Amino acid sequence: MGTIRVVCGVIFNEGRILLCRRKPEKSLGGYWEFPGGKIEVGETEEESLYRELQEELGIRVEIERYFKSVVHDYDAFTIELIAYICRSEQWVCVLTDHDEYEWVDKSELLNWKLAPADIPIADVLCSMDV
């Protein structure tokens, strides 16, 4: 199997960052992640991120800039996780692909049970001003 390209949003709102918990029945169920999803054929990374956040959370964001990419090998697959810094004015999400969400202080990110591919992104966020 090839590498699965996934885009995620590091979404800020008044200094907090959005984390979403994967449903228990899904792969990596119970882990928290920066929301996003698979890039479909013909989509740009940004188009995919807009679509995924609208479908999975019912929110719209302003994408500010590319942030970081991480390649992570899980047991059954490899993903390239491509993160973008985003802003949102919305505090409330309508969940379809997750069972919970939280707005988290940047300094608290590494206290959450993050999906392994998301940890390097959180590490960099915790060590810089963004």
N, C-alpha and C positions, 0 to 999 in steps of 0.2 A: 504494500500500500504506500502511496506517495504521501507527501506532507500536506496536511489540511491547512489551508490559509484561513485564519480567523482574525477579525478586527474587533477591537474593544474600545470603549470610551472610558477615559478617566474623567468622570463628570463631576465638576465642581458646582456647588451652590452655597454661597455665603461661607466659604472656607471649609466646607465639608465635602467628602467624596462619596459617591454612591457605590455601595456593594450590594450584590444580589446573591441569594443562596439557591443553589441548584436543587431541584426537586429530588426526593430520596430515590425515586425509581430511575432516574437518569444516570448516565455515566458520571462519576465523581459526585454522586448525590450527597448533599449535606455540606459540600464545600462552597465557600464564598468566592465570588469572582467580580471582575470589572465587566459590566454587561456588554454584549455584542453578539456576534455570530459569524457563521461561515460566509465567505465571499462567494457569490454566485458568478457563473460564467457571464462575461460581458459587463460586470459591474466594476466601478472603481472602488477603492477602499472606502472613500468617503460616502459614496452612494450606498454601499453595503451597510455602513454604520448607521446612517440615517434610517434606512429601511428596517434593520434589525431592532433598533431602539424604539421605533414606532410600533412594530409588530409585537415585541416582547414586553414593552413597558408602557406603551402609549404616551411616550414623551418625545418632545422635539428638543434638539440641542443646537448650539452654535459650535461648530468644530473650529478650534483655534489653531491647532498645529499638530503635526506628527510628533510623537514622543519617543517611542522605543519599540523595538521588535525583539521577541524572544522565541527561540526554537527549543521545544521541549519534547523529549521522547517519553511517552507513556508506554505501558506494557503492550497495548494493542495498536497504537497509532502514534504519529508524530504531528505536532501542530507548530505552525508559525503564528504566534500571537502578535498582532500589530496594534499598538496602542496610540490613541490620539487624545490630546487634552481637549476637553469640551466644557462648555458652560450651559447651565439650564436654569430657568426661572421656576421650574416646576418642582414641587416637593413631593407630590403624590404620584405614585406609579400604579398602573393597572397590570398585574402580573399574569402572564400566560405561560412562561417557560421557567419560572422560578417560584418558590413558595414563600419567600420573605425578602425584604430589602431593608437596608439601613443607611442613613447618612452618617458618615464616620469622620472624626477628626483625623487629619493626615498622620499625626503622631501615634494614632492607635491602630493603624492598618495592619501592622505585623502581629497584633494580638488576636487577629481573627484567623480562623481555619481556612486559609486561602488555598485555592487550587494551585498545584505546584508551578504551573506556567505563569501564574499571576504574581508569585512571590518576587521575582527579580524586578518587576515593575514597581511593586510596593517598596522594595528596598531603595530604589533610586528616588522615588517620591519622598520618602522619609528623610533623605539626606540633602534635599535641595529646596529652594524656594520656587514654587510654581503657582 
